[in-house]
Amino acid sequence: MLPGLHDQVGVAEAAMLEAVLGDLATRAEAVLGGNLVGVYLTGSFALGAGDVYADVDFLTIVHQPLSAQEESGIRELHASLPDRPEHWAHVLEGSYAP
C-alpha cells in the first residue's frame, strides 16, 4: 500500500487507486522495458492532500525519450485504462520525461 493513501481516501478507495496505479506501472514497464526508470505519484496525493474528487497526477521517468514504438505502446495503454471500472482510471494525468 502506498503510504498515506488510506488516510486520504479510505481503505476501499485506496485499494482501488493502488490497483489502477499498479496496473499502469506494470504495463508501462512491459512497454518501456529497460528505458523505464520509475513511475512516481505527484500532485495532491503525493502531498497528502488528495481526496476522492482529485485527479491522480503521476510522472514516469525514462532514460531516453520514447521511441515511436514505445510511444505507440504507451498510447495503447492509456487508451485502454478508461475501460477499467474504477473511477480512478478516468482521472489520471501524467507525463513521461527523460
C-alpha positions in Angstrom: 0.0 0.0 0.0 1.2 3.5 -0.8 1.9 5.4 2.4 -0.9 7.7 3.5 -3.4 6.9 0.7 -5.9 5.2 3.1 -5.8 8.3 5.3 -6.7 10.5 2.3 -9.5 8.4 0.7 -10.2 5.5 2.9 -9.2 1.9 2.7 -11.5 0.8 -0.1 -10.8 3.7 -2.4 -7.1 3.4 -1.6 -7.1 -0.2 -2.7 -8.8 0.7 -6.0 -6.4 3.5 -6.6 -3.4 1.3 -5.9 -4.8 -1.3 -8.3 -5.1 1.3 -11.1 -1.6 2.7 -10.4 -0.1 -0.8 -10.1 -1.6 -1.8 -13.5 -0.3 1.5 -15.0 3.2 0.8 -13.7 3.3 -2.8 -14.6 2.0 -2.2 -18.2 4.3 0.8 -18.6 7.2 -1.4 -17.6 6.1 -4.0 -20.2 6.2 -1.4 -22.9 9.3 0.5 -21.9 11.5 -2.3 -20.5 14.9 -1.0 -19.6 14.1 2.5 -20.6 11.9 2.9 -17.6 13.4 4.5 -14.5 10.2 4.7 -12.4 6.6 5.8 -12.0 6.0 8.3 -9.3 2.9 9.7 -7.7 2.9 13.5 -7.7 0.4 16.3 -7.0 -2.1 16.3 -4.2 -1.8 12.6 -3.4 1.9 12.9 -3.0 1.5 15.9 -0.8 -1.1 14.1 1.4 -4.0 16.3 0.3 -5.8 14.1 -2.2 -9.4 13.1 -1.9 -12.0 11.2 -3.9 -12.6 14.2 -6.1 -9.0 14.8 -7.0 -7.2 13.8 -10.2 -4.3 11.5 -9.9 -1.0 13.0 -11.1 2.0 10.8 -11.9 5.3 11.2 -13.5 7.1 8.4 -15.5 10.8 8.9 -15.8 12.6 7.2 -18.7 16.3 7.1 -19.6 15.8 8.2 -23.2 12.9 9.9 -25.0 10.3 7.5 -26.1 10.9 5.7 -29.4 8.0 5.6 -31.9 7.3 2.0 -30.8 7.3 2.9 -27.1 5.0 5.9 -27.7 2.6 3.8 -29.6 2.5 1.2 -26.8 2.0 3.9 -24.2 -0.8 5.4 -26.2 -2.5 2.0 -26.4 -2.0 1.6 -22.6 -3.7 4.9 -21.9 -6.5 4.3 -24.4 -7.4 1.1 -22.5 -7.3 2.5 -19.0 -10.8 4.0 -19.1 -12.2 0.5 -19.7 -11.4 -0.2 -16.1 -14.4 0.0 -13.7 -12.6 2.1 -11.0 -13.2 5.9 -11.4 -9.5 6.5 -10.7 -8.7 5.2 -14.2 -10.6 8.2 -15.6 -8.8 10.9 -13.7 -5.1 10.0 -14.4 -2.9 12.9 -15.5 0.7 12.0 -16.3 3.9 12.8 -18.2 6.8 10.7 -19.5 10.1 12.6 -19.1 13.7 11.6 -19.7 
